[in-house]
Amino acid sequence: MQLIVVPSTNRRSYSFFVYPALLAAGLGLVVLVVAALALGLRFFQTEAARLRAELAEMEALKQQARLQQEELERMRATAEQVEQELQEIRRLEKDLEHMTEGEDTLPSRSALTRRTPPGEGARGGPETSHSQQVPGLTLASILPDDVSPFVLGKRNTLAMDLKLGRLPSSMDSSLQSSRAVRAQLARQLAQLRDSVRALADGRDQLAAKLDYLAHKPAGWPVYGAEITDPFGPRWSPFGYGWQFHDGIDLGQDYGTPVYATGAGTVVYADWLEGGYGRCVIIDHGYGYRTLYAHLQDWNVFEGQEVERGDLIGWVGSSGLSTGPHLHYEVLVNGVAVDPEPYLESRPEE
Ligand SMILES: [Zn+2]
């Protein structure tokens, strides 16, 4: 085959000889190259899309992992708070335990026959018990019903596990599961905070009650005494006819220790006219005062703070008295009342 190229100008024309087979081969080659290029492009496009998808998936997984990590951290933080609340509860429990034991007590009815041990002398203090629990003032009694079982019995092992980096067996690695566990923890935290509040309130109430009980007169001011003259109207032993006996007479030997029957402030420690002789008066607050008369001597000064069981003086017969005894008065809002029920009452009553 001959191809003649004729230029438009008058320049010389060119002529080629082209073999048809060669032309066909050339065209075939071009087609092949184009097809290969198209296929390659398609392949790269597909590959790029796949890579993009993989990248997106990896990004999503990373995001998921990050969320999961954040969730776990939040969970540990919540667990930490739960643990702190539990520690606060244990601290409050210790407070309460401490508060409900070791109440000083005075001689009770059983002490009527008990004398000061020989050799101890007149200045011995009363025996005190430091293991006595105040009845009715248990931790359970001051907690709301819905709180106490949780605080007293059930300990939060979930929070402990999480704090130690252990995941509960019920929890899988999904975010939903983490969120569920955290929600559970948050509920427990709220419950614990309620418990802490309840315990703190209980402690404050208990402290107020214990303060009242520590001050209110209770028990005998002398060991081994007997009531030689009760409270109420009596025929005067001094020839004054009928009169009202404002206190109770507790017969005991000279020099027997006299103890404060409740915490308070000494408001009088001196000779008192009107037949009282050497006399101590204690203001216990809450409207209570106690008076101890006919003392041989006093052992306190005005303004002194005393606790129940503190030695305040010794039995004598000073003032208008027929023999050694303690004249003991209990005044409620300034009015003398029968001290006998107070002698037999325990500090917790
Ligand atoms: Zn008297």
Boltz pocket constraint, residues with backbone or C-beta under 6 A from the ligand:
constraints:
  - pocket:
      binder: B
      contacts: [[A, 229], [A, 245], [A, 247], [A, 248], [A, 249], [A, 326], [A, 327], [A, 328]]
      max_distance: 6.0
